[in-house]
Amino acid sequence: MFNRLRKHFILTVMSLLSTVLIVSFGAIYITTASRIGNGPARRSLPVELQVGSVNSDDFVDYFYQQRQMDASNGLRDLAITLILIGGITLIAGYFISKFIADRAIKPVSEAYDKQKQFIANASHELKTPIAVIDSNIEAEIAGKKQPSKWLSNIQSETGRMDKLVSELLMLSRLDARENLLTLSKFDPSEVVEKIVGNVEPLIKEKSIKLSQNNEKPLMIESDKDKIHQVMTILIDNAIKYTKDGGKIEISTTSNKKHVEFTVKNSHKAIPVEDIERLFDRFYQADSSHNSTGHGLGLAIAKAVTDSIGATIEVSQSKGFVYFKLTV
């Protein structure tokens, strides 16, 4: 993220500097050429000539040609000088802008790194007490025929907390680029069918109309576990935000160079400002936050796709939300 900001800053400075140099040098060159061109076309100088040795018209022509040659040489020297000055200025501008960008971004980058380190450390530290609480609750519930609703609520919230901590820990690892890629060749259509088979009970429970269009065979070389993870998040997200009796369409197709996995689900219109922020961490388009999620699923999907060099996009049209994964 900070590398992109640094590049944008340097490109902006270099573009402005290039524009200023081109306009300034162009004005100098045009003004100089205009002054030279608008000078007296034929000027003679008083000189003493021997009778019969040189014709006066020949002398004037010679002087005029010499003047034009001097003007051309002057313009050429001016152009070379401006090019050299411009090149040196651009090189110096690049290093100066890079130095300023590094100085400006360094405090923000350090604060961001500290924040990521804090999240990673906190997630590690919270895993153990959550596991202890969950195991104690399970032991308490196991000894009773009809467990207390309070214990059931505690167990449910402990499970949600454990999931949140796991997601935070995963994000911190993705940010730190700790996860190495494990490349292999596989058919993404088979991955989709396996995921759909696992979530089929949830689809039937909500009476969702599911349609699939998966081309076969489709072979890609990528990290199968990460692709499986992103597809699972997108399908789970579609099921979660599709009302009972709604529609979900899943397709896996190829366009020669890439394989595209698309999830389309019926959904009420989402404001444009919310569409643009769906991949932000902890952001939920539902302002009431009644959802069972934490607003991290799509953020994880975006981080995973970035880590494997894939892309993920979101759009909406005619009461449907589209998520497209391109590998």
C-alpha positions in Angstrom: 0.0 0.0 0.0 2.7 2.5 1.0 4.8 1.5 -2.1 1.8 2.5 -4.2 1.5 5.8 -2.4 5.2 6.5 -2.9 5.0 5.7 -6.6 1.9 7.9 -7.0 3.6 10.8 -5.2 6.8 10.5 -7.3 4.8 10.2 -10.6 2.7 13.3 -9.7 5.8 15.3 -8.9 7.6 14.2 -12.1 4.5 14.9 -14.2 4.2 18.4 -12.8 7.9 19.0 -13.2 7.9 17.7 -16.8 5.0 19.9 -17.7 6.7 23.0 -16.2 10.0 22.2 -18.0 8.3 21.6 -21.4 6.2 24.8 -21.2 9.2 26.9 -20.0 11.7 25.5 -22.5 9.2 25.7 -25.3 8.5 29.3 -24.5 12.2 30.1 -24.4 12.9 28.3 -27.7 10.0 29.9 -29.5 10.8 33.4 -28.2 14.5 33.0 -29.2 13.6 31.7 -32.7 11.1 34.5 -33.2 13.6 37.2 -32.3 16.2 35.7 -34.6 13.7 35.3 -37.5 12.3 38.8 -37.1 15.7 40.5 -37.4 16.6 42.5 -40.5 16.7 40.1 -43.4 19.5 41.8 -45.3 22.0 44.0 -43.5 25.2 45.3 -44.9 28.2 46.4 -43.0 30.6 49.2 -44.1 33.8 47.5 -45.3 36.6 48.6 -47.7 36.9 46.6 -50.8 39.5 46.7 -53.6 38.1 47.8 -56.9 37.3 44.8 -59.1 38.1 42.2 -56.4 34.6 41.6 -54.8 31.1 42.5 -56.0 29.0 44.3 -53.3 26.0 42.0 -53.9 28.1 39.0 -53.4 29.3 40.3 -50.1 25.7 41.0 -48.9 24.6 37.5 -49.9 27.6 36.0 -48.1 26.9 38.0 -44.9 23.2 37.0 -45.0 24.0 33.3 -45.4 26.6 33.5 -42.6 24.0 35.2 -40.4 21.4 32.4 -41.1 24.0 29.8 -40.3 24.9 31.4 -37.1 21.2 31.6 -36.1 20.7 27.9 -36.9 23.7 27.0 -34.9 22.5 29.1 -32.0 19.1 27.5 -32.0 20.7 24.0 -32.2 23.0 24.9 -29.2 20.0 26.3 -27.3 18.0 23.1 -28.0 20.8 20.9 -26.8 21.3 23.1 -23.7 17.6 22.9 -22.8 17.5 19.1 -23.3 20.6 18.7 -21.0 19.2 21.0 -18.4 15.8 19.3 -18.6 17.3 15.8 -18.2 19.4 16.8 -15.3 16.5 18.6 -13.7 14.2 15.6 -14.1 16.8 13.2 -12.6 17.4 15.5 -9.7 13.6 16.0 -9.3 13.1 12.2 -9.2 15.6 11.7 -6.3 14.4 14.8 -4.4 10.7 13.7 -4.7 11.7 10.1 -3.7 13.5 11.5 -0.6 10.5 13.7 0.3 8.0 10.8 -0.3 10.1 8.5 1.9 10.3 11.1 4.7 6.6 11.8 4.5 5.4 8.2 4.4 7.9 6.8 7.0 6.0 7.8 10.1 2.7 6.5 8.7 4.4 3.3 7.6 6.0 2.7 11.0 2.6 3.3 12.8 0.9 0.9 10.4 3.6 -1.7 11.0 3.2 -1.3 14.8 -0.6 -1.7 14.4 -0.2 -4.9 12.4 2.3 -6.2 15.0 -0.1 -5.3 17.8 -3.0 -7.2 16.1 -0.8 -10.2 15.5 0.5 -10.3 19.1 -3.0 -9.7 20.6 -4.5 -12.4 18.4 -1.8 -14.9 19.6 -2.4 -14.0 23.2 -6.1 -14.2 23.0 -6.2 -17.7 21.3 -5.2 -19.5 24.5 -7.7 -18.0 27.0 -10.5 -18.4 24.5 -9.6 -22.0 24.0 -9.6 -22.5 27.8 -13.0 -20.8 28.2 -14.5 -22.9 25.4 -13.1 -26.2 26.7 -14.4 -25.4 30.3 -17.9 -24.5 28.9 -17.9 -27.8 26.9 -17.0 -29.7 30.0 -19.7 -28.0 32.0 -22.4 -28.5 29.3 -21.4 -32.2 28.8 -22.2 -33.0 32.4 -25.8 -31.7 32.2 -28.8 -33.1 30.4 -30.2 -29.7 29.8 -27.5 -27.0 29.9 -28.3 -23.5 31.0 -29.1 -21.0 28.3 -26.5 -18.7 29.8 -23.8 -21.3 29.2 -25.1 -21.8 25.6 -24.9 -18.1 25.0 -21.4 -17.9 26.4 -20.3 -20.8 24.2 -21.9 -19.2 21.1 -20.2 -15.8 21.8 -16.9 -17.6 22.5 -17.1 -19.3 19.2 -17.7 -15.9 17.5 -14.7 -14.4 19.3 -12.5 -17.3 18.4 -13.5 -16.8 14.7 -12.7 -13.1 14.9 -9.3 -13.7 16.5 -8.5 -16.3 13.8 -9.5 -13.9 11.1 -7.4 -11.1 12.6 -4.4 -13.4 12.9 -4.9 -14.5 9.2 -4.9 -10.9 8.1 -1.8 -10.0 10.0 0.0 -13.0 8.4 -1.2 -11.9 4.9 0.0 -8.4 5.6 3.4 -9.7 6.7 3.5 -11.9 3.6 4.2 -14.9 5.8 2.1 -17.3 3.7 4.1 -18.8 0.9 2.4 -19.9 -2.3 2.0 -23.6 -3.0 1.4 -23.8 -6.7 -0.3 -26.8 -8.4 -2.5 -27.5 -11.4 -6.2 -28.1 -10.7 -9.7 -27.7 -12.0 -11.5 -24.8 -10.3 -14.9 -26.1 -11.3 -14.3 -29.1 -9.1 -13.4 -26.8 -6.2 -16.7 -24.9 -6.7 -18.8 -28.0 -6.8 -17.2 -29.3 -3.6 -17.9 -26.0 -1.8 -21.5 -25.9 -3.0 -21.9 -29.5 -1.8 -20.7 -28.4 1.7 -23.1 -25.5 1.9 -26.1 -27.2 0.3 -27.9 -27.6 3.7 -27.7 -23.8 4.2 -29.1 -23.1 0.7 -32.0 -25.5 1.3 -32.7 -24.0 4.7 -33.2 -20.5 3.1 -35.1 -21.9 0.1 -32.5 -20.3 -2.2 -32.7 -21.0 -5.9 -29.2 -22.0 -7.0 -28.0 -22.2 -10.6 -24.5 -23.2 -11.8 -22.6 -22.9 -15.0 -19.2 -24.4 -14.6 -17.1 -25.2 -17.7 -15.2 -28.4 -17.7 -12.4 -29.1 -17.9 -10.7 -25.9 -16.7 -7.1 -26.2 -15.6 -5.2 -23.4 -13.8 -1.9 -23.2 -12.0 -2.2 -21.4 -8.6 -2.5 -22.0 -4.9 -5.5 -24.4 -4.6 -6.0 -23.8 -0.9 -6.1 -20.1 -1.2 -8.5 -20.2 -4.2 -10.7 -22.6 -2.2 -10.6 -20.1 0.6 -11.7 -17.1 -1.5 -14.4 -19.1 -3.3 -15.8 -20.2 0.0 -15.9 -16.7 1.4 -17.7 -15.4 -1.7 -20.3 -18.2 -1.7 -20.8 -17.9 2.1 -21.2 -14.2 1.7 -23.8 -14.7 -1.0 -25.8 -17.1 1.1 -25.6 -14.9 4.2 -27.0 -11.8 2.4 -29.6 -13.5 0.2 -33.1 -13.4 1.6 -35.2 -16.5 1.9 -36.4 -17.6 -1.5 -33.8 -15.5 -3.3 -31.5 -16.4 -6.2 -27.8 -17.3 -6.4 -26.0 -17.9 -9.7 -22.5 -19.3 -9.8 -20.3 -19.7 -12.9 -16.8 -20.7 -13.7 -15.6 -19.8 -17.2 -12.4 -19.1 -19.1 -11.5 -16.3 -21.4 -8.4 -17.8 -23.0 -5.8 -16.1 -20.7 -7.7 -16.3 -17.4 -10.3 -18.2 -15.5 -13.2 -16.2 -14.1 -15.3 -17.3 -11.1 -18.5 -15.3 -10.6 -21.0 -15.3 -7.8 -24.3 -13.4 -8.4 -26.9 -13.1 -5.7 -30.2 -11.2 -5.4 -29.8 -8.3 -3.0 -31.3 -4.9 -2.4 -29.6 -1.9 -4.0 -26.4 -1.0 -2.2 -25.3 2.7 -2.2 -22.3 3.4 -4.4 -20.2 4.6 -1.5 -20.8 1.2 0.2 -20.0 -0.8 -2.9 -16.6 0.8 -3.0 -15.9 0.0 0.7 -17.1 -3.7 0.8 -13.5 -4.9 0.9 -12.5 -2.6 3.8 -11.8 -4.3 7.1 -14.6 -4.3 9.7 -16.9 -2.5 7.2 -20.4 -3.7 6.8 -23.0 -2.2 4.4 -25.7 -3.0 7.0 -25.3 -0.1 9.4 -27.3 -2.0 12.1 -24.6 -4.7 12.3 -27.2 -7.4 12.9 -25.2 -9.7 10.7 -23.3 -12.6 12.4 -20.1 -11.6 10.7 -17.4 -9.1 11.6 -16.9 -7.4 8.3 -13.6 -9.3 7.7 -14.6 -12.0 5.2 -14.3 -9.9 2.1 -11.2 -8.1 3.4 -9.6 -11.5 3.8 -10.7 -12.5 0.3 -9.1 -9.3 -1.1 -5.9 -9.9 0.8 -5.6 -13.5 -0.3 -6.3 -12.7 -4.0 -3.6 -10.0 -3.8 -1.1 -12.5 -2.3 -1.6 -14.9 -5.2 -1.6 -12.3 -8.0 -5.4 -12.7 -8.7 -8.0 -9.9 -8.8 -11.5 -9.6 -7.3 -14.2 -7.1 -8.3 -17.7 -6.2 -7.1 -20.5 -4.6 -8.9 -24.3 -4.5 -8.9 -27.1 -4.5 -11.5 -30.9 -4.9 -11.5 -31.2 -6.2 -8.0 -28.1 -8.4 -8.1 -24.6 -8.1 -6.6 -21.7 -9.6 -8.6 -18.4 -10.8 -7.2 -15.9 -11.8 -9.8 -12.6 -13.6 -9.1 -10.1 -13.6 -11.9 -7.1 -16.0 -11.7 
